[in-house]
C-alpha cells in the first residue's frame, strides 16, 4: 500500500464507528450485576444515552451481557479488540487491562467523529524507510509496559529491531502484535513540540531476518484524541535522542 492510500485508510479508521473520536466514558467495573444509564440513580453513570439503559452483568470470566427493557444482548468478542455490542445509539465495550475490566462507551453519531478534518503529516521522506535487523531473543521475556495514568500491563517480548542512525545504535522493542506485525511505541526529539508528547505508534513489516520500519507511517496513539483511552508509553529503549520528522504531527487539542 502506498503512503497516500495508507493516509486515507488511517483517516477512515479514525472516523469509523469504532475509531477514537467518539469515546465518551470509561468506567471501571467488577463482576456482578449493575444498572447502567445517564441517570445518577444508576450504579454505572454514563455521560450519554438514555437515563436507564439497562442492567449489565459481568461474569467472573469477564464475559458480559446487557438486559434492556426489551431484550438481552451479549457482548461479542472481536479480533484484536474488546468484546462489544451496539444499543440505543451507543457502542459499549468491555475493555480489559491487566485483568481489570472497564465499560467503555462510544456515541456512534458523535459530531467529533462526523466532522473530523484530518491530521497533518510531515512530507514523505524515503530516508525514513529503515531496514532494521530483526533479532530473536534467546528466549521470550515478560516485562511490564508502562501505560498512561500510572497503569501498567504485562507484555511478552521475543525480538528487537536493531539499526543505527546519526551515530546512535538503536534497539527498538515491540510491545504488541497487530495483525501479525510488530507494533512499536516510540518517542523522539520532536515529541512534545512537533509531535504528540507521550508517543507515536509504528507498525513494522517483517521480511525474513529484517523488519521494515517506515517512520512515514508513525501515527498518533488513541490517547492523543481522547482521555478515555489507555495507551502504552514507550519503554526506555524506544525513547530516541534524535528527531524523526516523518509521520503524523501532533493533532489539534481535543
N, C-alpha and C positions, 0 to 999 in steps of 0.2 A: 504494500500500500504506500503510495507516495505521500509526501508531507501534507499537501493540501487536502487530500482525502482523509488523512489522519486528523487534521484540524476539524474537518466537517463532522467526522464521527465523534470526536471529543465533545463538540458543541451539542450535538444531538443527544449524547449520553447525559450531559448536564441538564438539558431541558426535558428529559424524559420524566415520566410519572414517578420513577424510582431513582431520579437523579438527586443532586444535593442542594437544589434551590428551593425546596418546598418542605423541608423539615420544620416542624413546629414544636415538638415536645420529645423529651426522652426522660422517662420516669423509671427508676429502678424498682423492681418488684421481686417478691419472694413467692415460692409455690403456695397455692391456695386459691380461694375464690374472692373476687373483689369487684365492686361496681366501678364502672368507668364512664366518664362523661364530663361535660363542661361545668355542670353544677358543682358548687363547693360541697354539696352533700355526698358526693361520691368518694370512694376510697382512693381512686386514682383520678385526679382532676386534670383535665386537658384544657388547652387554650383555644381549641377549635372543635367544631362538630356539635351534635345535639347535646342538650343538658343531661340526658340519660341515654347513653349509647347502648349499654348492656352490662352483662356480667362476664368478666374474664376469668377463666380457670386455667391456672398454670400448674402443670403436673410436676412431680419431682424430677422427671427426666427432661424437663423444660419444653416439652410439647405443650400446646395450648389450644383453647377454643374460646369463642365468644358467643354468648347467647343473647340475642336481642329480643324484642317483644314479638318477633315473628319467625325467627329461625336460629339455628345453631350452626356456626361456621368454624371450620378447623383452620388453623394456621398451617399453610403448606410449605414444606421445605423448598428452597431454591438453590441452584448451583452457585456456590461461592457467594451466597448472600443469605441474610436471615430469613427464617420462615415468616410468611406474610399472609394477609388477607385484605380485601378491599370491601368497605362498607360505608354508607352514608357520606360519600364524597371524600373518604379518608383511606389511606393505606396504612395499616397497622403492621408492625414487625416486632418479633421477639429477638432483640439484639443481645447477644451473649458475649461478654468479655471476661476471660479467665474464670469461667464457670458461674459468673453472676449475670442474671437476666435483667433486661430493662424493656419497657414498652416504648417503642419508637413510633412516632406518628408523622405522616405526611399529609398535607392538604393538597389533594390532587390538582385542583384548579387554582393553586396559589398564584397570584399575579406576578410574584417574583420569578416563577418558572416560566410563565407565559410571555413575559416581557423582557426576559434577559437578553442583553445585547451582544454578549460575547466577551472574549478575553484577548488582550493584547499579547503578542509574542515577539521575541527577538526575531530578526531576519534569519532565514535559514543559513547555516554555516556548515559546509561539508567537513570542515576541520574538526567539528564536534561529533562526528560519527566515528566512535572509537572501537577498535577491535581489541578486547582485553583477553588475557588468559583466563580460562575457566578452570580453576584449580580445585580439585576434590580434596576435602579434608580427610585425614587418615580414618576418622570415624565421625559420625554426626555428633554435634554437641547441642545441648539445650541451654538457652540463655534467656534472661529476662529482657524484654523490649520495653523501653520507657514509652508511655503514652501521655497525651495531653492531660492536664488537670491532675497530675500526680498519680495516675493509674499506671499499671504495668501488665504485661501479658508474657506468656512463655512461648518462645518460638524455637524451631529446630533449624540449625544451620548445617548445611552439607558442603557448601562450596564458597569460594571467594573469587571475586573478579579483580585481576591484577593488571595495572597499566601504569605508565609514567607520564607526567605532564609537568612542564615548567620546572624540571628538576626535582619533582616530588614523586616518590613511589607510592602508589595508591593501591589499597586492597579493600574494595567495596564489599560489604556484607549484605546479602539479600535477606529480607525479613519475612517475605511471604512468596507464595507462588500464585500467579494469576493465569488461568487457562494454560497451566503447564509451563509458564515462563516466569523467571525470577523477577521479583519486584524489589527495587532498591529505594530506600528513603535517604535523601541527601540534603546537605546544607553546604553552601559555599560562600565566597566573599560578597556575592550580590544579595544574600539573604538579609531581609530587613530594610533594604534600601530600594533595590530594583526588583527583587523577587520576594515572595512570601516569606516572612521571618522564620517560621517554625521549620519548614522543609519544603521540598518538592519530591514527587514520586517519579520513578523511571522504571519502565519495563524492559528487560533485556531479551535478546534473541540468541539462544544457544545454538552454535554451529560447531559440532564436533567438540574439540577442546578449547574453543574460543567462545566468547559471548560478545555480541554487538551491542554497544551502549550508544544509542542515538540520543544525545542530550538535547537535540532539537525537539524531542518529544517528551522532555521533562515537563511534568504538569503539576498544578496546584493540588494539594490534598483536600479532602472534603471539609476539614475544619477551616479552610480559607473562605468557605461560603456559608457555614452555619456553626453556631455554638453547640449544636446538638450532635455533632459527630465526635467520635473518639478515635483520634488518629495516632499512629505511631510516630515517634520522634527519631531522628537519625542516631544510630549508635556512634560511639566515638570514632570508629574507623571511617565513617561516612561524612564526617564534618571536615570539609576540604578547605585548605587555606588560600586557594586561588579562585578567581571569578569564572563562572560559567555563564557567559552571556549567550545563552541558547535556550529555547523552550519558552514556556509561559512566564510572563511577568506577573507581578502581584495583581490580583483583581481589585476592582474598586471596593472600598469598605462596604460590608453588608450590614 
